[in-house]
Amino acid sequence: MDKWDLTRIIESDEVFKKKVEAFRQTTIPQVSSFKGNLNDPEKLKGYLRLSKECNEELAKILFYASMASDLNKKDVKASEN
């Protein structure tokens, strides 16, 4: 069975779990800290930079999770045959 090389996105399941936890523990609070402060041009600039970084990191996390889930479904189907 062919498999996707998910290590090009995130190195391993362990690294994936660490990235998810870091996103929850660090990134979400960082983004939340900008609430009510975006009228300052420098803070808006910082928020936009952080938002871009968050979107990129979250895209990797979600893509990895989706593709890993599809691989797991294929493994289940293969073992049923």
N, C-alpha and C positions, 0 to 999 in steps of 0.2 A: 504494500500500500504506500502511495506517495504521501509525504507529509510536508507541510510548510515549515520553512526554517524561521521559527519565531525569534530565534536569538538575534536576528538582525534588527528586531524592534526592541525587545527587552531580553537580556541575557539568559534568564532562567525564571522558573516559577517563584523561587525564593526572592529574587530581585524584584519581581512583579509585586509580591506581597509587601515588600519594604517600600516600594514606590507608592502603593495605594495608601499605606499607613502614613507615610510622610506627607502625602497630599492632604489627608484628613487632619493630621496633627499640626501641620505647618502652613500649607498653602491656603487652605480655607480661612484660617484666622487672619492671615496676611491680607487677603482680599477684603475680608470683613472690616479690617481696620480702616479702610478708606471711606467707609460709609459716613456721609455727611461732610466729607472733606474735599470733594472734587471741585469746589469753586476756586481753589488755589491752583494756578497753572502748573507749578512744580509737582504738586501732589497728583494732579490729573495725569501728568506725564508719567509719574511713577506707577500709577494705577494701570495706565494703558500698557506699559512695558510688562508689568506683572501679569496682566490679563492675557497678553500674547503668549508669555511663557507658560501660563496655566493651560491655555488652550492647546498648546503643542504637547505638553506633558499628558494632559487628560486624553488627547487623541491617541497617543501611544498606548496608554493604559486601557482604554476602551477597545482599541483595535486588537491588542494582544488578548484581552479577555474574550472577545468575540471569536477570534480565530482559534484560540485554545479550546473554547467550548465546541466549536465545529469539529475539531480534531477528536475530542472526546466522544462526540456523537458517532463519528465514523468508526472509532474503535469498538463501540458498543454494537453497531450494526455488523461489523466484520466478525465479531465474536459470536453473534447470533447465527451466522451462516455456517 
